[in-house]
Amino acid sequence: MTKIVDLLVRRDGYTHEEFADRWQGDHSELAKDLPGLQRYVTSVPTDPERAAYDGVLELYFEDMDALSEAFDSDLAERVQADAAEFIDLEAGPRLIVEETVQLDERAD
């Protein structure tokens, strides 16, 4: 399983609440249809005033080929353009990782 992990920073002019509402609302509705996307997780800090980032994004794909195909799609262009309206795309780090699950109590 290949996963993108982004640590997100909101654009100037957005409160944390406005950012979270937009990201987890209309933007998520658009992004969840990326081709080959198997799991889509958004997380916001419980204490945003003390957090260095406004959110954590996790996108799961079968492999790097599926990830590449998703980001080469027309929908990905629309998703990125929408994200650029409320996320400072250059501010937070991005990791592309191979996930190894050590424990998952939910799997039972």
Secondary structure, DSSP 8 states (H G I E B T S, - for coil): -EEEEEEE-B-TT--HHHHHHHIIIIIHHHHTT-TT--EEEEE--SSGGG-S-SEEEEEEESSHHHHHHHHTSHHHHHHHHHHHHHB-TTTS-EEEEE---S--GGG-
